[in-house]
Amino acid sequence: MKERVREVEIERHGELKLILGGKHGYQRVRGGLGPNKDQYQGYTKDKKNTTAAFKTPREAAIALAELERDLAAGLNKAARKKSKTDACMHLRFYPNA
C-alpha cells in the first residue's frame, strides 16, 4: 500500500505562520459572516475559540495565528483582552508616544 504524504504550505507574517489551504485560502478560516456576508473569521481546531470578523481572509488568518500563539502561551481570554485594552488605553492617553 502506498503512503500518502500531505505537504503543508505555510505563509509567514513576521514570526507567525499562516497555513495555506481551505476554501478561502487559509485553513480554519470561514467566510460568509456579517450583514453582507463578506467577512471572515478564524477558529481553532476544537472550534471553542474564534477571532473577530475581518474584511479579508488574510486578516482573519493573522488573528487566528495570534490567538493560537496566545493560547499556547497559556493566556486565557481575560488576560488577552486586558493586554489589548492596556495597549489601547496607552495610545488613547499618549497618542504621540
N, C-alpha and C positions, 0 to 999 in steps of 0.2 A: 504494500500500500504506500502510496506517495504522500509524504508530509507536505502540507501547505504552510508556507511561512508568509505572514502578512507584514509588509513593510509599513511602518507608520511614518508619515511625512509630518515634519514639525516646522513651524514658522516661529522665528524668535522676535520678541518685542522687548528689548532691553534684556533683563535677566529672566523674563517669563517665557514659557514655552506654550505655543498655541498649536493644538493638534488639528491638522487639516483633515477634511473628510465630512461626510454627512450632507444633508440636503441643502444647507445654507453655507457650505464651505468650511465649517468648523464643527468638530464633534461636540456633542452635548450643547448645541445652541439651537433653540427653537424659534420659529417666527410666527407671524400672524397675531401679534399682540397689539393692544392699543385700540383706540376708537376707529382708526382707519385700517387696522390690520397690517401696519407697516413697521412694526417694531420687533426687536429680537431680545431674547432672554437666555442666559446661560443657566445650566443646572448641574448639580453634582451627580455622580454615578448612582447614589442611592435616592436621588430626587427629593432629599429632605431640605436642601439649601438651594436657593436660587438668587440670581442677581436681579437688579432693577431692569426695566425695559430700556433698550437703547435703539438709536436710529439705524445703526449698521450692525451686521453680524460680527465684524471685527471688533467693535467696541464691546459687544457682549462677550466675545471670546477673551478679551483682555480682562474684563471684570471677573469672568469665571476663573481665569488663571490666578488673579489676585485673591479671590475668595478661597480657592483650594490651597494657596500658599498660607493664608491666614489660618485656615482650619488645620493644616499640617503643623503649624507652629503652636497650636493649642489655644488660639484666641477664640473666645465664644462670641456670640452675636453682640452682646452688650459691650464687650471690650473693643470690638471692631468699630461699633457705632461711636463709642466715646472717643477713640483716637481720631476718627474723621471729624467729629464735632469740635474737638480741641483745635485741630488744624484750621477748620473754618472760622472759629472764633478768633484765632490769632490773626488771620487775614482780615477779618472784619475790623478789629481794633487797630491793626497796624498794616494798612494796605500797602505802604511803601517799604515795608521791611524786607 
